[in-house]
Amino acid sequence: MIVLDKVSVSFKQKGRIISAVKEASLTVAKGEIFGIVGTSGAGKSTLVRVINLLQPPGSGRVLIGGEDITAFKGASLRNMRLKMGMIFQHFNLISGATVYDNIAFALKANCCPEAAIAGKVHALLEQVNLTDKAQVYPASLSGGQKQRVAIARALANDPEILLCDEATSALDLENTEEIIRILRRINKETSITIVFITHEMDVARKLFDRIAVMADGEIVEAGDTYQIFTEPRHPMSQALVSRVLNIEVPEHLELEASEELLKITYTGEKAYEPLISKVSKEFDVLVDILHGKIEYIQGKPLGVLLIKLNGPEAEIVNARSYIAGQVFKLERLSAGGKGEERIG
């Protein structure tokens, strides 16, 4: 559905050339939810605006549905943009218009027959769970409700692609969850292709099918969401993932000579196995669970556990070796949580 081929974008600022995007290439399949993640200034917003040519690339190509649109202008550009909806961080609603009129505006702009507008607006409001807010003005809505109106407006002309620029960044946790549920449902029901940019990795793990990670204008890593979370390769990916899976070592923890601190990462079915019980029974060690959590990404579990082993050195070595053979990743930590050493 979308192909960006070695796209670069530069800006001139105070006599300097700023490279916002550097030869970025990615492919988005029809019907998938594709995420672009990275910290502020990574080039995410610039890249997503290249897709509908709100930001023309300085070099490279943009293909939509197999058609090269890079040089589109005038009527051909307007017609192409009708295939795309876009929602923003700060909603961009018309403050002096009701919810109904905000959505109807998009339909009128596309010359929708007057007789069809009311039914279409009602169906869109039903899709975003706002049928009771048709005659309300934006000032009376919560942030989450405003964003749902923006989603309905973006979907008004039945686009094939929905672009989302930090669409949950201004929302609280509850409203973010609601937006995620709505986008997932709309994607499932209509097979619309969604490109969503964010710095929130909790949104990424719940919403995206695949992810591209950006740093300093470059796509540094891309892949299946579960793979990015379980085995991030680039330092930026690792830093972003650690925000979701971070396990803190308790402050002022001190280790005795007979103790060892281990961080265990489980994936897939291994996350359900009673590993700690087996270690306690089969080896002469005491196992103290200090911290742990399990997350679900694309319906598959990813667990992290922080444990302390206490016992004779030989038994700790044997227990550690056994654990390494049973889990996705095992790391030995110092008391301060630093000095990580990957064991297996």
N, C-alpha and C positions, 0 to 999 in steps of 0.2 A: 504493500500500500504506500509506504513512504521509504524513499532512499535518499540519503544525503551522501554525496560523493566528494570527499576532500574539500569540504566547505570551510572557507576562511572569511573572517570579518574583522576589519580594522577601523579604528576611529582616530581622528586627529584631535588631540587635547593639549592646549597650551604649547603648541608647536611640536609636540611629541606624537609619534604614532603608537597607539595602544592596540595590541593584538588581542581582541576579545575572544575569538574562536580561531583555532589553528588546525587546519586540515582535518576537520572532524568528519568521520564516516560512520554511518549507522543504517540499519535496515529495520523497519517496523512492519510486521506481518499484518495482514487484514484481520481485524477483529480482536487483536490483542491489546492489553493495557501495558504500555511501555513507559518506564520511568527513567528520568534523567536526574541524577542526584549529585550533590556537591555542595561545598560551602559557599558563602556569599562571595561574589566576584569570580566564580569559576567559569562563567560564560553560559550558564544554563538558560537564562531568559533570552539572551541574544540568539542562542541556537534554536529555541522553540519558535521564535519570531521569524526565523529564516524559512520555516516550513510553509507558512502562508505568505511569505515575501513582505511582511511588515518590515522586515530587515533584509534587504537584498544582500546576497553574499558578494564579497569582493572577488572571490574566485571559487571554483567548484560548481557542482550541479545539484539541483533539487528535482527529484522525480516523484510524481504522485500518480499512483495507479499505472506506472510504467511510462508516463508521459513526462518529458523534460519541460518543466515550467519556469526554469531559471530566467528566461528572457521575456516572460509574459508581461504585458502592459495593457492598459485600457480595458476594453470589454472582455478580453480573454482572461485577464487577471481577476476582474470582478466575478465572472462566471465560475472561475476556479475557487474563489474564496467562499462562494455559496455552498460549496461542498464541505466547508470547515466551520465549526463553531469554536468560540474561544471564551474561556472564563479566566478572571484575574483575581489577584489577592484581595483587592479592595472593591470588588463587586461591580463598580461602574454603572449603577442603576440611575435612572432619571428621577431625581428626588421629588419633582412636582407631578409625577405620574403615578397612578395606582399600580399595584402588582399586575393587574389585568392589562393595563395600557403599556407597561414596560415590555411585556411579552408580545402584545399585539403590534407594537412598534416594529419589531423584527419581521413580522409577517407582512405588514403594510409596505415596508421597505423593499420587500421582494415581490410586490404586486400580487399578494394573495387575494383572491376574491373576497369581498366584504362578507358575503354570506357564509364563508367557510371559517372566518376568523374566530368567532365565539366558540365553536365546537373544538377547534384546534387548541385554543388557549386553555379551555377546560381540561382537555386530555393531558396537556403538558403540566398543568397544576396538579392533576391527579398523579402523574408520574413522579413528582417531587414532594408529594404529601402536603400540598398547600391549598387544597380546594376551598378552605374557609377563609383564605386571605386575599381573594381576588380584588376586593375594593379597598384594601388597606394600602397606606402609603409607606414607602421604605423606612421612614423615620420611626415607624411603630414596630418594625421587625427586629428580631435578634440578628446577630451576625450570621448564624447558621441559616436562618430563614432567608436573609438577603442573598446568600450564596446559592441557595436552592432556586430562588427566582432567576439568578444569573444563569444557572444550569438550564432551566426551562427555556429562557430566552435564547441561549446558545443552541438549543436543540430544535428551535421553532421551525427551521426550514429543512429538517431531516438531513443533517450533514452526515457525511461518511466518516469524518474525522472530528474529534473533539480535542482541542488543545487546552491544557490547564496549566496556568502560570502561578505556582505557589498558591493553589486554590484553597488550602486549609491553614495557611500560616497565620491568618488573623483570627482563627477560631479556637475555642476551648476544646478540651478533650471530647466532651459529649457531642458537640456539633461536628467535630472532625470525624468521629465514628459514624455519624449519620450521613455525612457526605460520602464517605467510603462505601457504606452500604448502598446508597442510591446509585453511585457510579458503577459498582459491581453489578447491580441488578439491571441497569440500563444496558450495560455491555453484554450481559447474558441474553437479554430479551431482543436486542436489536443488532448485535454483532458490530456495533460501532467501534472504530479504532480510536483508542485514547492514548495521547501522549501527555504525560503529567510530570512537571518538574517540581522538585522539592528538596529541602535540606533535612526534612524530618524522616529519619530512617524507620520510625515506627509506622508511618504511613506507607513507606516502601514495602515493608514486610507483609502488610495486610492487603495491599492493593495490587502491586505490580506482578505481571507475568515474567517480564525480563527487565533488566536494569542496565543503564550505561552510567558510569561514574566519571565525572568531569573534575579536572584540576588545572588551574592556570590556562583555561581555554582549550584544553585537550581532553579527548576521551581516553582515559587511562586504563579502563577495564570495562568489559561488557559481558553479560551472560545471564543465564537463568537466575531468578531471584534466590532460590534456595542455595544454588552454588555460590553466589556472591556472599551470602551470609555465612555459609559453613566454611568456605575456603577462599576468603578474599586474598588476592595476590599483591595488589598495589598498596603502598602505605596509606594512601588516601582512602581506599576502600576499607582497609583494616581499621583506620581511625573512625570512619563513619559507622561501621558495624559495631564497634566497641561501645558506642553510645546506647545501643539496644541491649547488648549482651554483657555489659560491664558487670563484673562481680568484684565488689570491694573486699580487700583483705581487712579484717577488723583492726582498728587502730590499737597501737601499743601491744600488738601480738608479739610474744617472744617465744622462740622455739628452743626446746631443750636439745641436748646432743642426741637424744634418742627419738627425736621427732622430725617429721618431714611434711612440707606443705605442698599439696598437689592440686592442680586445676584440671578438671576432666571435662571434655566436650563430647557429648553424645549426638548421634544423628540417626534418623530412621528408626527401625524397630529396636535398635540397641537402647534407645532412650527409655524403654519400658522394662528392661531387664533388672532384676534385683541384685545388681553388681555388688553393692556395699555389703549386703547380707552374706553373699558368697565369700567375699574377702575376709570378713570377720570370722567365718566358720573355718575356712581352709588355711588361714595363716595366723601365727601367733602375734597379732598386732591389734591395737585398739584403733578404731576408726571414729574420728570426731568430725561430724558434718558442720562446717562453719557457715556455709551460704550455698544457695542453689536456686535455679529458676529454669523453667522450660517455656519455650515459645513455639508457636505453630506458624510455619511459613508454607503457603500453598498446600495447607492441610497436612504437612509433614513436620514431625517434632524436631526441635533443636534444643538440647539441654546443656546447661553448664553447672558444674558442681565444684565447690571448693571444700577439700577435706584435709584433715591432719592425721597422719599415721604416727603411732607411737609403739615402739617395740625394739627388739634386737635388730642390729643393722642388717644381718643376713635375711631376716624375715621381711624387713621393709623392702629390701632389694627384690626378693621373690614376689612380694605383694605388688610392688610397682610394675614389675615385668608382666605379671598376670593382667593387671588393669590395662596396661598399654596394648595388650593383645585383644582386649574386649571393647575398646572405645575408639572413637574417631580421632581424638587427639588428647595427649597427656602432656602437661607441662609441670615442671618443678619450679616452685617460687621461693623467694626469700621471705623473711618475716614481714618485710615492708611491701610485699607484693611486686617487687622488682627482681631483676636478675633472672628473667624467665629462661628456662631451658626446656626445649621440646624433647620429650622422651620418645614419643611414638605418635 
